[in-house]
Amino acid sequence: MRKQNVQDMGNFDCKCSLYTASPADQKASEERRTKISILGDILEETKMTKNNGPAKALGICRLNLDFKEAEGEVGTSNCTTFGKAFQICVATEDMARASG
């Protein structure tokens, strides 16, 4: 599906590993990318207080990073997630984690 979208938009045939992967691998990638998007939206909407489940929110950050790593996303694409984790720690006065 992604490969066809690229072909339609750019009028070229991409040969990178993502687009030449098996249909099962492509499907798994699409599912991970959907989860990355959903988890990112959840994190953006999360307002943290001490009583508002910071452990759960940090777990969502970790899960989001795990999916991004599985997709080969490293470096700057993770900054938003790390930033949100930092905000959660500061908002909940978890300075040990915020400074680590």
mmCIF file as gemmi writes it, N, C-alpha and C atoms, coordinates in Angstrom:
data_model
loop_
_atom_site.group_PDB
_atom_site.id
_atom_site.type_symbol
_atom_site.label_atom_id
_atom_site.label_alt_id
_atom_site.label_comp_id
_atom_site.label_asym_id
_atom_site.label_entity_id
_atom_site.label_seq_id
_atom_site.pdbx_PDB_ins_code
_atom_site.Cartn_x
_atom_site.Cartn_y
_atom_site.Cartn_z
_atom_site.occupancy
_atom_site.B_iso_or_equiv
_atom_site.pdbx_formal_charge
_atom_site.auth_seq_id
_atom_site.auth_asym_id
_atom_site.pdbx_PDB_model_num
ATOM 1 N N . MET Axp A 1 ? 0.828 -1.195 0 1 0 ? 1 A 1
ATOM 2 C CA . MET Axp A 1 ? 0 0 0 1 0 ? 1 A 1
ATOM 3 C C . MET Axp A 1 ? 0.872 1.259 0 1 0 ? 1 A 1
ATOM 4 N N . ARG Axp A 2 ? 1.864 1.313 0.906 1 0 ? 2 A 1
ATOM 5 C CA . ARG Axp A 2 ? 2.752 2.459 0.949 1 0 ? 2 A 1
ATOM 6 C C . ARG Axp A 2 ? 3.521 2.603 -0.361 1 0 ? 2 A 1
ATOM 7 N N . LYS Axp A 3 ? 3.992 1.476 -0.885 1 0 ? 3 A 1
ATOM 8 C CA . LYS Axp A 3 ? 4.761 1.503 -2.133 1 0 ? 3 A 1
ATOM 9 C C . LYS Axp A 3 ? 3.913 2.078 -3.266 1 0 ? 3 A 1
ATOM 10 N N . GLN Axp A 4 ? 2.662 1.654 -3.352 1 0 ? 4 A 1
ATOM 11 C CA . GLN Axp A 4 ? 1.782 2.16 -4.401 1 0 ? 4 A 1
ATOM 12 C C . GLN Axp A 4 ? 1.559 3.656 -4.235 1 0 ? 4 A 1
ATOM 13 N N . ASN Axp A 5 ? 1.406 4.121 -2.97 1 0 ? 5 A 1
ATOM 14 C CA . ASN Axp A 5 ? 1.235 5.553 -2.729 1 0 ? 5 A 1
ATOM 15 C C . ASN Axp A 5 ? 2.452 6.343 -3.194 1 0 ? 5 A 1
ATOM 16 N N . VAL Axp A 6 ? 3.645 5.818 -2.92 1 0 ? 6 A 1
ATOM 17 C CA . VAL Axp A 6 ? 4.871 6.494 -3.355 1 0 ? 6 A 1
ATOM 18 C C . VAL Axp A 6 ? 4.939 6.511 -4.874 1 0 ? 6 A 1
ATOM 19 N N . GLN Axp A 7 ? 4.611 5.397 -5.489 1 0 ? 7 A 1
ATOM 20 C CA . GLN Axp A 7 ? 4.632 5.345 -6.953 1 0 ? 7 A 1
ATOM 21 C C . GLN Axp A 7 ? 3.649 6.343 -7.549 1 0 ? 7 A 1
ATOM 22 N N . ASP Axp A 8 ? 2.455 6.413 -6.985 1 0 ? 8 A 1
ATOM 23 C CA . ASP Axp A 8 ? 1.437 7.325 -7.5 1 0 ? 8 A 1
ATOM 24 C C . ASP Axp A 8 ? 1.838 8.793 -7.331 1 0 ? 8 A 1
ATOM 25 N N . MET Axp A 9 ? 2.431 9.125 -6.182 1 0 ? 9 A 1
ATOM 26 C CA . MET Axp A 9 ? 2.78 10.516 -5.904 1 0 ? 9 A 1
ATOM 27 C C . MET Axp A 9 ? 4.059 10.946 -6.613 1 0 ? 9 A 1
ATOM 28 N N . GLY Axp A 10 ? 5.052 10.048 -6.685 1 0 ? 10 A 1
ATOM 29 C CA . GLY Axp A 10 ? 6.35 10.454 -7.197 1 0 ? 10 A 1
ATOM 30 C C . GLY Axp A 10 ? 6.694 9.909 -8.557 1 0 ? 10 A 1
ATOM 31 N N . ASN Axp A 11 ? 5.859 9.053 -9.059 1 0 ? 11 A 1
ATOM 32 C CA . ASN Axp A 11 ? 6.086 8.461 -10.373 1 0 ? 11 A 1
ATOM 33 C C . ASN Axp A 11 ? 7.457 7.787 -10.464 1 0 ? 11 A 1
ATOM 34 N N . PHE Axp A 12 ? 7.824 7.064 -9.398 1 0 ? 12 A 1
ATOM 35 C CA . PHE Axp A 12 ? 9.054 6.276 -9.428 1 0 ? 12 A 1
ATOM 36 C C . PHE Axp A 12 ? 8.837 5.017 -8.596 1 0 ? 12 A 1
ATOM 37 N N . ASP Axp A 13 ? 9.703 4.061 -8.797 1 0 ? 13 A 1
ATOM 38 C CA . ASP Axp A 13 ? 9.594 2.771 -8.133 1 0 ? 13 A 1
ATOM 39 C C . ASP Axp A 13 ? 10.686 2.658 -7.076 1 0 ? 13 A 1
ATOM 40 N N . CYS Axp A 14 ? 10.321 2.832 -5.826 1 0 ? 14 A 1
ATOM 41 C CA . CYS Axp A 14 ? 11.281 2.77 -4.723 1 0 ? 14 A 1
ATOM 42 C C . CYS Axp A 14 ? 11.705 1.322 -4.49 1 0 ? 14 A 1
ATOM 43 N N . LYS Axp A 15 ? 13.005 1.125 -4.308 1 0 ? 15 A 1
ATOM 44 C CA . LYS Axp A 15 ? 13.547 -0.22 -4.116 1 0 ? 15 A 1
ATOM 45 C C . LYS Axp A 15 ? 14.115 -0.424 -2.705 1 0 ? 15 A 1
ATOM 46 N N . CYS Axp A 16 ? 13.838 0.5 -1.776 1 0 ? 16 A 1
ATOM 47 C CA . CYS Axp A 16 ? 14.387 0.343 -0.438 1 0 ? 16 A 1
ATOM 48 C C . CYS Axp A 16 ? 13.746 -0.867 0.25 1 0 ? 16 A 1
ATOM 49 N N . SER Axp A 17 ? 14.374 -1.318 1.332 1 0 ? 17 A 1
ATOM 50 C CA . SER Axp A 17 ? 13.944 -2.555 1.996 1 0 ? 17 A 1
ATOM 51 C C . SER Axp A 17 ? 12.501 -2.492 2.485 1 0 ? 17 A 1
ATOM 52 N N . LEU Axp A 18 ? 12.048 -1.326 2.873 1 0 ? 18 A 1
ATOM 53 C CA . LEU Axp A 18 ? 10.669 -1.206 3.344 1 0 ? 18 A 1
ATOM 54 C C . LEU Axp A 18 ? 9.678 -1.592 2.251 1 0 ? 18 A 1
ATOM 55 N N . TYR Axp A 19 ? 9.96 -1.179 1.04 1 0 ? 19 A 1
ATOM 56 C CA . TYR Axp A 19 ? 9.026 -1.414 -0.045 1 0 ? 19 A 1
ATOM 57 C C . TYR Axp A 19 ? 9.221 -2.754 -0.754 1 0 ? 19 A 1
ATOM 58 N N . THR Axp A 20 ? 10.359 -3.392 -0.503 1 0 ? 20 A 1
ATOM 59 C CA . THR Axp A 20 ? 10.592 -4.698 -1.109 1 0 ? 20 A 1
ATOM 60 C C . THR Axp A 20 ? 10.384 -5.832 -0.106 1 0 ? 20 A 1
ATOM 61 N N . ALA Axp A 21 ? 9.95 -5.504 1.095 1 0 ? 21 A 1
ATOM 62 C CA . ALA Axp A 21 ? 9.702 -6.506 2.139 1 0 ? 21 A 1
ATOM 63 C C . ALA Axp A 21 ? 8.504 -7.376 1.745 1 0 ? 21 A 1
ATOM 64 N N . SER Axp A 22 ? 8.417 -8.502 2.405 1 0 ? 22 A 1
ATOM 65 C CA . SER Axp A 22 ? 7.289 -9.402 2.151 1 0 ? 22 A 1
ATOM 66 C C . SER Axp A 22 ? 5.985 -8.729 2.56 1 0 ? 22 A 1
ATOM 67 N N . PRO Axp A 23 ? 4.871 -9.172 2.014 1 0 ? 23 A 1
ATOM 68 C CA . PRO Axp A 23 ? 3.581 -8.603 2.42 1 0 ? 23 A 1
ATOM 69 C C . PRO Axp A 23 ? 3.347 -8.691 3.931 1 0 ? 23 A 1
ATOM 70 N N . ALA Axp A 24 ? 3.776 -9.777 4.558 1 0 ? 24 A 1
ATOM 71 C CA . ALA Axp A 24 ? 3.602 -9.921 6.011 1 0 ? 24 A 1
ATOM 72 C C . ALA Axp A 24 ? 4.428 -8.872 6.761 1 0 ? 24 A 1
ATOM 73 N N . ASP Axp A 25 ? 5.671 -8.642 6.311 1 0 ? 25 A 1
ATOM 74 C CA . ASP Axp A 25 ? 6.513 -7.631 6.949 1 0 ? 25 A 1
ATOM 75 C C . ASP Axp A 25 ? 5.964 -6.225 6.72 1 0 ? 25 A 1
ATOM 76 N N . GLN Axp A 26 ? 5.443 -5.984 5.524 1 0 ? 26 A 1
ATOM 77 C CA . GLN Axp A 26 ? 4.832 -4.684 5.247 1 0 ? 26 A 1
ATOM 78 C C . GLN Axp A 26 ? 3.614 -4.453 6.127 1 0 ? 26 A 1
ATOM 79 N N . LYS Axp A 27 ? 2.81 -5.493 6.309 1 0 ? 27 A 1
ATOM 80 C CA . LYS Axp A 27 ? 1.627 -5.384 7.162 1 0 ? 27 A 1
ATOM 81 C C . LYS Axp A 27 ? 2.033 -5.106 8.609 1 0 ? 27 A 1
ATOM 82 N N . ALA Axp A 28 ? 3.067 -5.804 9.096 1 0 ? 28 A 1
ATOM 83 C CA . ALA Axp A 28 ? 3.546 -5.583 10.46 1 0 ? 28 A 1
ATOM 84 C C . ALA Axp A 28 ? 4.057 -4.153 10.624 1 0 ? 28 A 1
ATOM 85 N N . SER Axp A 29 ? 4.743 -3.649 9.602 1 0 ? 29 A 1
ATOM 86 C CA . SER Axp A 29 ? 5.24 -2.285 9.642 1 0 ? 29 A 1
ATOM 87 C C . SER Axp A 29 ? 4.089 -1.283 9.684 1 0 ? 29 A 1
ATOM 88 N N . GLU Axp A 30 ? 3.087 -1.506 8.86 1 0 ? 30 A 1
ATOM 89 C CA . GLU Axp A 30 ? 1.914 -0.61 8.857 1 0 ? 30 A 1
ATOM 90 C C . GLU Axp A 30 ? 1.244 -0.603 10.227 1 0 ? 30 A 1
ATOM 91 N N . GLU Axp A 31 ? 1.144 -1.769 10.849 1 0 ? 31 A 1
ATOM 92 C CA . GLU Axp A 31 ? 0.529 -1.856 12.177 1 0 ? 31 A 1
ATOM 93 C C . GLU Axp A 31 ? 1.365 -1.1 13.204 1 0 ? 31 A 1
ATOM 94 N N . ARG Axp A 32 ? 2.699 -1.241 13.148 1 0 ? 32 A 1
ATOM 95 C CA . ARG Axp A 32 ? 3.561 -0.503 14.076 1 0 ? 32 A 1
ATOM 96 C C . ARG Axp A 32 ? 3.43 0.998 13.855 1 0 ? 32 A 1
ATOM 97 N N . ARG Axp A 33 ? 3.406 1.423 12.605 1 0 ? 33 A 1
ATOM 98 C CA . ARG Axp A 33 ? 3.307 2.859 12.316 1 0 ? 33 A 1
ATOM 99 C C . ARG Axp A 33 ? 1.969 3.426 12.795 1 0 ? 33 A 1
ATOM 100 N N . THR Axp A 34 ? 0.912 2.641 12.673 1 0 ? 34 A 1
ATOM 101 C CA . THR Axp A 34 ? -0.388 3.067 13.194 1 0 ? 34 A 1
ATOM 102 C C . THR Axp A 34 ? -0.318 3.216 14.705 1 0 ? 34 A 1
ATOM 103 N N . LYS Axp A 35 ? 0.32 2.246 15.374 1 0 ? 35 A 1
ATOM 104 C CA . LYS Axp A 35 ? 0.449 2.315 16.836 1 0 ? 35 A 1
ATOM 105 C C . LYS Axp A 35 ? 1.305 3.501 17.254 1 0 ? 35 A 1
ATOM 106 N N . ILE Axp A 36 ? 2.374 3.785 16.523 1 0 ? 36 A 1
ATOM 107 C CA . ILE Axp A 36 ? 3.217 4.946 16.82 1 0 ? 36 A 1
ATOM 108 C C . ILE Axp A 36 ? 2.376 6.216 16.773 1 0 ? 36 A 1
ATOM 109 N N . SER Axp A 37 ? 1.552 6.329 15.76 1 0 ? 37 A 1
ATOM 110 C CA . SER Axp A 37 ? 0.7 7.509 15.605 1 0 ? 37 A 1
ATOM 111 C C . SER Axp A 37 ? -0.31 7.628 16.74 1 0 ? 37 A 1
ATOM 112 N N . ILE Axp A 38 ? -0.961 6.524 17.058 1 0 ? 38 A 1
ATOM 113 C CA . ILE Axp A 38 ? -1.969 6.527 18.13 1 0 ? 38 A 1
ATOM 114 C C . ILE Axp A 38 ? -1.33 6.872 19.471 1 0 ? 38 A 1
ATOM 115 N N . LEU Axp A 39 ? -0.193 6.225 19.775 1 0 ? 39 A 1
ATOM 116 C CA . LEU Axp A 39 ? 0.484 6.495 21.039 1 0 ? 39 A 1
ATOM 117 C C . LEU Axp A 39 ? 0.97 7.939 21.1 1 0 ? 39 A 1
ATOM 118 N N . GLY Axp A 40 ? 1.445 8.467 19.994 1 0 ? 40 A 1
ATOM 119 C CA . GLY Axp A 40 ? 1.855 9.874 19.951 1 0 ? 40 A 1
ATOM 120 C C . GLY Axp A 40 ? 0.694 10.799 20.25 1 0 ? 40 A 1
ATOM 121 N N . ASP Axp A 41 ? -0.467 10.495 19.693 1 0 ? 41 A 1
ATOM 122 C CA . ASP Axp A 41 ? -1.665 11.301 19.957 1 0 ? 41 A 1
ATOM 123 C C . ASP Axp A 41 ? -2.054 11.229 21.432 1 0 ? 41 A 1
ATOM 124 N N . ILE Axp A 42 ? -1.992 10.038 22.005 1 0 ? 42 A 1
ATOM 125 C CA . ILE Axp A 42 ? -2.325 9.867 23.428 1 0 ? 42 A 1
ATOM 126 C C . ILE Axp A 42 ? -1.374 10.702 24.282 1 0 ? 42 A 1
ATOM 127 N N . LEU Axp A 43 ? -0.094 10.646 23.976 1 0 ? 43 A 1
ATOM 128 C CA . LEU Axp A 43 ? 0.883 11.41 24.753 1 0 ? 43 A 1
ATOM 129 C C . LEU Axp A 43 ? 0.657 12.911 24.622 1 0 ? 43 A 1
ATOM 130 N N . GLU Axp A 44 ? 0.301 13.364 23.444 1 0 ? 44 A 1
ATOM 131 C CA . GLU Axp A 44 ? 0.042 14.792 23.249 1 0 ? 44 A 1
ATOM 132 C C . GLU Axp A 44 ? -1.15 15.263 24.081 1 0 ? 44 A 1
ATOM 133 N N . GLU Axp A 45 ? -2.131 14.403 24.253 1 0 ? 45 A 1
ATOM 134 C CA . GLU Axp A 45 ? -3.345 14.776 24.978 1 0 ? 45 A 1
ATOM 135 C C . GLU Axp A 45 ? -3.232 14.564 26.482 1 0 ? 45 A 1
ATOM 136 N N . THR Axp A 46 ? -2.172 13.897 26.929 1 0 ? 46 A 1
ATOM 137 C CA . THR Axp A 46 ? -2.036 13.555 28.341 1 0 ? 46 A 1
ATOM 138 C C . THR Axp A 46 ? -1.595 14.764 29.149 1 0 ? 46 A 1
ATOM 139 N N . LYS Axp A 47 ? -2.361 15.078 30.163 1 0 ? 47 A 1
ATOM 140 C CA . LYS Axp A 47 ? -2.009 16.125 31.118 1 0 ? 47 A 1
ATOM 141 C C . LYS Axp A 47 ? -1.61 15.426 32.406 1 0 ? 47 A 1
ATOM 142 N N . MET Axp A 48 ? -0.367 15.584 32.797 1 0 ? 48 A 1
ATOM 143 C CA . MET Axp A 48 ? 0.155 14.825 33.92 1 0 ? 48 A 1
ATOM 144 C C . MET Axp A 48 ? 0.082 15.584 35.233 1 0 ? 48 A 1
ATOM 145 N N . THR Axp A 49 ? -0.356 14.882 36.236 1 0 ? 49 A 1
ATOM 146 C CA . THR Axp A 49 ? -0.26 15.321 37.621 1 0 ? 49 A 1
ATOM 147 C C . THR Axp A 49 ? 0.211 14.113 38.413 1 0 ? 49 A 1
ATOM 148 N N . LYS Axp A 50 ? 0.535 14.308 39.668 1 0 ? 50 A 1
ATOM 149 C CA . LYS Axp A 50 ? 0.983 13.185 40.497 1 0 ? 50 A 1
ATOM 150 C C . LYS Axp A 50 ? -0.06 12.078 40.547 1 0 ? 50 A 1
ATOM 151 N N . ASN Axp A 51 ? -1.316 12.457 40.486 1 0 ? 51 A 1
ATOM 152 C CA . ASN Axp A 51 ? -2.405 11.495 40.645 1 0 ? 51 A 1
ATOM 153 C C . ASN Axp A 51 ? -2.942 10.963 39.318 1 0 ? 51 A 1
ATOM 154 N N . ASN Axp A 52 ? -2.32 11.322 38.225 1 0 ? 52 A 1
ATOM 155 C CA . ASN Axp A 52 ? -2.859 10.991 36.909 1 0 ? 52 A 1
ATOM 156 C C . ASN Axp A 52 ? -2.026 9.939 36.177 1 0 ? 52 A 1
ATOM 157 N N . GLY Axp A 53 ? -1.552 8.949 36.898 1 0 ? 53 A 1
ATOM 158 C CA . GLY Axp A 53 ? -0.907 7.798 36.271 1 0 ? 53 A 1
ATOM 159 C C . GLY Axp A 53 ? 0.381 8.05 35.532 1 0 ? 53 A 1
ATOM 160 N N . PRO Axp A 54 ? 1.376 8.682 36.164 1 0 ? 54 A 1
ATOM 161 C CA . PRO Axp A 54 ? 2.628 8.925 35.436 1 0 ? 54 A 1
ATOM 162 C C . PRO Axp A 54 ? 3.323 7.634 35.005 1 0 ? 54 A 1
ATOM 163 N N . ALA Axp A 55 ? 3.221 6.579 35.789 1 0 ? 55 A 1
ATOM 164 C CA . ALA Axp A 55 ? 3.863 5.313 35.404 1 0 ? 55 A 1
ATOM 165 C C . ALA Axp A 55 ? 3.257 4.787 34.107 1 0 ? 55 A 1
ATOM 166 N N . LYS Axp A 56 ? 1.953 4.902 33.97 1 0 ? 56 A 1
ATOM 167 C CA . LYS Axp A 56 ? 1.284 4.45 32.746 1 0 ? 56 A 1
ATOM 168 C C . LYS Axp A 56 ? 1.733 5.303 31.552 1 0 ? 56 A 1
ATOM 169 N N . ALA Axp A 57 ? 1.803 6.62 31.753 1 0 ? 57 A 1
ATOM 170 C CA . ALA Axp A 57 ? 2.219 7.509 30.665 1 0 ? 57 A 1
ATOM 171 C C . ALA Axp A 57 ? 3.667 7.242 30.26 1 0 ? 57 A 1
ATOM 172 N N . LEU Axp A 58 ? 4.538 6.999 31.234 1 0 ? 58 A 1
ATOM 173 C CA . LEU Axp A 58 ? 5.924 6.678 30.904 1 0 ? 58 A 1
ATOM 174 C C . LEU Axp A 58 ? 6.007 5.324 30.198 1 0 ? 58 A 1
ATOM 175 N N . GLY Axp A 59 ? 5.122 4.41 30.553 1 0 ? 59 A 1
ATOM 176 C CA . GLY Axp A 59 ? 5.047 3.133 29.846 1 0 ? 59 A 1
ATOM 177 C C . GLY Axp A 59 ? 4.651 3.324 28.395 1 0 ? 59 A 1
ATOM 178 N N . ILE Axp A 60 ? 3.737 4.266 28.147 1 0 ? 60 A 1
ATOM 179 C CA . ILE Axp A 60 ? 3.329 4.581 26.781 1 0 ? 60 A 1
ATOM 180 C C . ILE Axp A 60 ? 4.523 5.173 26.012 1 0 ? 60 A 1
ATOM 181 N N . CYS Axp A 61 ? 5.297 6.021 26.671 1 0 ? 61 A 1
ATOM 182 C CA . CYS Axp A 61 ? 6.505 6.571 26.039 1 0 ? 61 A 1
ATOM 183 C C . CYS Axp A 61 ? 7.451 5.436 25.644 1 0 ? 61 A 1
ATOM 184 N N . ARG Axp A 62 ? 7.684 4.5 26.567 1 0 ? 62 A 1
ATOM 185 C CA . ARG Axp A 62 ? 8.597 3.387 26.295 1 0 ? 62 A 1
ATOM 186 C C . ARG Axp A 62 ? 8.082 2.537 25.135 1 0 ? 62 A 1
ATOM 187 N N . LEU Axp A 63 ? 6.783 2.247 25.139 1 0 ? 63 A 1
ATOM 188 C CA . LEU Axp A 63 ? 6.185 1.454 24.071 1 0 ? 63 A 1
ATOM 189 C C . LEU Axp A 63 ? 6.326 2.162 22.726 1 0 ? 63 A 1
ATOM 190 N N . ASN Axp A 64 ? 6.087 3.46 22.719 1 0 ? 64 A 1
ATOM 191 C CA . ASN Axp A 64 ? 6.222 4.253 21.493 1 0 ? 64 A 1
ATOM 192 C C . ASN Axp A 64 ? 7.656 4.182 20.971 1 0 ? 64 A 1
ATOM 193 N N . LEU Axp A 65 ? 8.624 4.313 21.875 1 0 ? 65 A 1
ATOM 194 C CA . LEU Axp A 65 ? 10.03 4.225 21.47 1 0 ? 65 A 1
ATOM 195 C C . LEU Axp A 65 ? 10.367 2.834 20.94 1 0 ? 65 A 1
ATOM 196 N N . ASP Axp A 66 ? 9.799 1.8 21.558 1 0 ? 66 A 1
ATOM 197 C CA . ASP Axp A 66 ? 10.043 0.431 21.09 1 0 ? 66 A 1
ATOM 198 C C . ASP Axp A 66 ? 9.524 0.235 19.672 1 0 ? 66 A 1
ATOM 199 N N . PHE Axp A 67 ? 8.316 0.734 19.399 1 0 ? 67 A 1
ATOM 200 C CA . PHE Axp A 67 ? 7.76 0.622 18.044 1 0 ? 67 A 1
ATOM 201 C C . PHE Axp A 67 ? 8.606 1.414 17.048 1 0 ? 67 A 1
ATOM 202 N N . LYS Axp A 68 ? 9.051 2.615 17.445 1 0 ? 68 A 1
ATOM 203 C CA . LYS Axp A 68 ? 9.893 3.423 16.562 1 0 ? 68 A 1
ATOM 204 C C . LYS Axp A 68 ? 11.206 2.708 16.266 1 0 ? 68 A 1
ATOM 205 N N . GLU Axp A 69 ? 11.794 2.081 17.283 1 0 ? 69 A 1
ATOM 206 C CA . GLU Axp A 69 ? 13.043 1.35 17.067 1 0 ? 69 A 1
ATOM 207 C C . GLU Axp A 69 ? 12.829 0.193 16.101 1 0 ? 69 A 1
ATOM 208 N N . ALA Axp A 70 ? 11.709 -0.516 16.26 1 0 ? 70 A 1
ATOM 209 C CA . ALA Axp A 70 ? 11.403 -1.624 15.348 1 0 ? 70 A 1
ATOM 210 C C . ALA Axp A 70 ? 11.233 -1.14 13.914 1 0 ? 70 A 1
ATOM 211 N N . GLU Axp A 71 ? 10.825 0.105 13.749 1 0 ? 71 A 1
ATOM 212 C CA . GLU Axp A 71 ? 10.656 0.694 12.425 1 0 ? 71 A 1
ATOM 213 C C . GLU Axp A 71 ? 11.944 1.321 11.902 1 0 ? 71 A 1
ATOM 214 N N . GLY Axp A 72 ? 12.985 1.281 12.719 1 0 ? 72 A 1
ATOM 215 C CA . GLY Axp A 72 ? 14.249 1.874 12.296 1 0 ? 72 A 1
ATOM 216 C C . GLY Axp A 72 ? 14.313 3.37 12.5 1 0 ? 72 A 1
ATOM 217 N N . GLU Axp A 73 ? 13.373 3.91 13.25 1 0 ? 73 A 1
ATOM 218 C CA . GLU Axp A 73 ? 13.365 5.344 13.524 1 0 ? 73 A 1
ATOM 219 C C . GLU Axp A 73 ? 14.264 5.605 14.724 1 0 ? 73 A 1
ATOM 220 N N . VAL Axp A 74 ? 15.32 6.338 14.508 1 0 ? 74 A 1
ATOM 221 C CA . VAL Axp A 74 ? 16.244 6.662 15.579 1 0 ? 74 A 1
ATOM 222 C C . VAL Axp A 74 ? 16.583 8.145 15.497 1 0 ? 74 A 1
ATOM 223 N N . GLY Axp A 75 ? 17.209 8.637 16.523 1 0 ? 75 A 1
ATOM 224 C CA . GLY Axp A 75 ? 17.659 10.023 16.506 1 0 ? 75 A 1
ATOM 225 C C . GLY Axp A 75 ? 16.54 11.015 16.733 1 0 ? 75 A 1
ATOM 226 N N . THR Axp A 76 ? 16.464 11.997 15.862 1 0 ? 76 A 1
ATOM 227 C CA . THR Axp A 76 ? 15.557 13.121 16.09 1 0 ? 76 A 1
ATOM 228 C C . THR Axp A 76 ? 14.085 12.721 16.113 1 0 ? 76 A 1
ATOM 229 N N . SER Axp A 77 ? 13.729 11.616 15.473 1 0 ? 77 A 1
ATOM 230 C CA . SER Axp A 77 ? 12.313 11.22 15.497 1 0 ? 77 A 1
ATOM 231 C C . SER Axp A 77 ? 11.868 10.821 16.898 1 0 ? 77 A 1
ATOM 232 N N . ASN Axp A 78 ? 12.822 10.531 17.778 1 0 ? 78 A 1
ATOM 233 C CA . ASN Axp A 78 ? 12.479 10.147 19.144 1 0 ? 78 A 1
ATOM 234 C C . ASN Axp A 78 ? 12.453 11.334 20.109 1 0 ? 78 A 1
ATOM 235 N N . CYS Axp A 79 ? 12.896 12.494 19.655 1 0 ? 79 A 1
ATOM 236 C CA . CYS Axp A 79 ? 12.978 13.654 20.54 1 0 ? 79 A 1
ATOM 237 C C . CYS Axp A 79 ? 11.631 14.02 21.15 1 0 ? 79 A 1
ATOM 238 N N . THR Axp A 80 ? 10.574 13.947 20.385 1 0 ? 80 A 1
ATOM 239 C CA . THR Axp A 80 ? 9.247 14.29 20.894 1 0 ? 80 A 1
ATOM 240 C C . THR Axp A 80 ? 8.856 13.363 22.038 1 0 ? 80 A 1
ATOM 241 N N . THR Axp A 81 ? 9.117 12.078 21.881 1 0 ? 81 A 1
ATOM 242 C CA . THR Axp A 81 ? 8.761 11.116 22.92 1 0 ? 81 A 1
ATOM 243 C C . THR Axp A 81 ? 9.61 11.332 24.163 1 0 ? 81 A 1
ATOM 244 N N . PHE Axp A 82 ? 10.915 11.526 23.983 1 0 ? 82 A 1
ATOM 245 C CA . PHE Axp A 82 ? 11.779 11.787 25.132 1 0 ? 82 A 1
ATOM 246 C C . PHE Axp A 82 ? 11.374 13.089 25.829 1 0 ? 82 A 1
ATOM 247 N N . GLY Axp A 83 ? 11.013 14.096 25.038 1 0 ? 83 A 1
ATOM 248 C CA . GLY Axp A 83 ? 10.559 15.366 25.615 1 0 ? 83 A 1
ATOM 249 C C . GLY Axp A 83 ? 9.304 15.196 26.442 1 0 ? 83 A 1
ATOM 250 N N . LYS Axp A 84 ? 8.383 14.404 25.954 1 0 ? 84 A 1
ATOM 251 C CA . LYS Axp A 84 ? 7.147 14.172 26.701 1 0 ? 84 A 1
ATOM 252 C C . LYS Axp A 84 ? 7.442 13.415 27.993 1 0 ? 84 A 1
ATOM 253 N N . ALA Axp A 85 ? 8.332 12.432 27.932 1 0 ? 85 A 1
ATOM 254 C CA . ALA Axp A 85 ? 8.707 11.687 29.146 1 0 ? 85 A 1
ATOM 255 C C . ALA Axp A 85 ? 9.319 12.637 30.172 1 0 ? 85 A 1
ATOM 256 N N . PHE Axp A 86 ? 10.165 13.542 29.716 1 0 ? 86 A 1
ATOM 257 C CA . PHE Axp A 86 ? 10.764 14.532 30.612 1 0 ? 86 A 1
ATOM 258 C C . PHE Axp A 86 ? 9.682 15.408 31.242 1 0 ? 86 A 1
ATOM 259 N N . GLN Axp A 87 ? 8.736 15.881 30.423 1 0 ? 87 A 1
ATOM 260 C CA . GLN Axp A 87 ? 7.642 16.713 30.946 1 0 ? 87 A 1
ATOM 261 C C . GLN Axp A 87 ? 6.829 15.973 31.994 1 0 ? 87 A 1
ATOM 262 N N . ILE Axp A 88 ? 6.581 14.69 31.759 1 0 ? 88 A 1
ATOM 263 C CA . ILE Axp A 88 ? 5.821 13.884 32.713 1 0 ? 88 A 1
ATOM 264 C C . ILE Axp A 88 ? 6.573 13.816 34.042 1 0 ? 88 A 1
ATOM 265 N N . CYS Axp A 89 ? 7.875 13.561 33.973 1 0 ? 89 A 1
ATOM 266 C CA . CYS Axp A 89 ? 8.665 13.468 35.196 1 0 ? 89 A 1
ATOM 267 C C . CYS Axp A 89 ? 8.679 14.786 35.955 1 0 ? 89 A 1
ATOM 268 N N . VAL Axp A 90 ? 8.856 15.891 35.248 1 0 ? 90 A 1
ATOM 269 C CA . VAL Axp A 90 ? 8.878 17.198 35.895 1 0 ? 90 A 1
ATOM 270 C C . VAL Axp A 90 ? 7.503 17.521 36.488 1 0 ? 90 A 1
ATOM 271 N N . ALA Axp A 91 ? 6.445 17.266 35.724 1 0 ? 91 A 1
ATOM 272 C CA . ALA Axp A 91 ? 5.091 17.582 36.185 1 0 ? 91 A 1
ATOM 273 C C . ALA Axp A 91 ? 4.711 16.772 37.417 1 0 ? 91 A 1
ATOM 274 N N . THR Axp A 92 ? 5.283 15.599 37.544 1 0 ? 92 A 1
ATOM 275 C CA . THR Axp A 92 ? 4.948 14.745 38.686 1 0 ? 92 A 1
ATOM 276 C C . THR Axp A 92 ? 6.031 14.789 39.757 1 0 ? 92 A 1
ATOM 277 N N . GLU Axp A 93 ? 6.94 15.731 39.604 1 0 ? 93 A 1
ATOM 278 C CA . GLU Axp A 93 ? 8.028 15.95 40.56 1 0 ? 93 A 1
ATOM 279 C C . GLU Axp A 93 ? 8.911 14.719 40.736 1 0 ? 93 A 1
ATOM 280 N N . ASP Axp A 94 ? 9.061 13.953 39.676 1 0 ? 94 A 1
ATOM 281 C CA . ASP Axp A 94 ? 9.949 12.789 39.678 1 0 ? 94 A 1
ATOM 282 C C . ASP Axp A 94 ? 11.297 13.254 39.143 1 0 ? 94 A 1
ATOM 283 N N . MET Axp A 95 ? 12 14.023 39.957 1 0 ? 95 A 1
ATOM 284 C CA . MET Axp A 95 ? 13.237 14.641 39.515 1 0 ? 95 A 1
ATOM 285 C C . MET Axp A 95 ? 14.346 13.624 39.29 1 0 ? 95 A 1
ATOM 286 N N . ALA Axp A 96 ? 14.3 12.492 39.969 1 0 ? 96 A 1
ATOM 287 C CA . ALA Axp A 96 ? 15.324 11.463 39.742 1 0 ? 96 A 1
ATOM 288 C C . ALA Axp A 96 ? 15.283 10.988 38.306 1 0 ? 96 A 1
ATOM 289 N N . ARG Axp A 97 ? 14.084 10.703 37.778 1 0 ? 97 A 1
ATOM 290 C CA . ARG Axp A 97 ? 13.961 10.263 36.384 1 0 ? 97 A 1
ATOM 291 C C . ARG Axp A 97 ? 14.183 11.424 35.425 1 0 ? 97 A 1
ATOM 292 N N . ALA Axp A 98 ? 13.728 12.604 35.797 1 0 ? 98 A 1
ATOM 293 C CA . ALA Axp A 98 ? 13.867 13.757 34.898 1 0 ? 98 A 1
ATOM 294 C C . ALA Axp A 98 ? 15.331 14.099 34.662 1 0 ? 98 A 1
ATOM 295 N N . SER Axp A 99 ? 16.185 13.872 35.645 1 0 ? 99 A 1
ATOM 296 C CA . SER Axp A 99 ? 17.584 14.23 35.481 1 0 ? 99 A 1
ATOM 297 C C . SER Axp A 99 ? 18.424 13.079 34.943 1 0 ? 99 A 1
ATOM 298 N N . GLY Axp A 100 ? 17.832 11.883 34.858 1 0 ? 100 A 1
ATOM 299 C CA . GLY Axp A 100 ? 18.586 10.706 34.397 1 0 ? 100 A 1
ATOM 300 C C . GLY Axp A 100 ? 18.61 10.639 32.958 1 0 ? 100 A 1
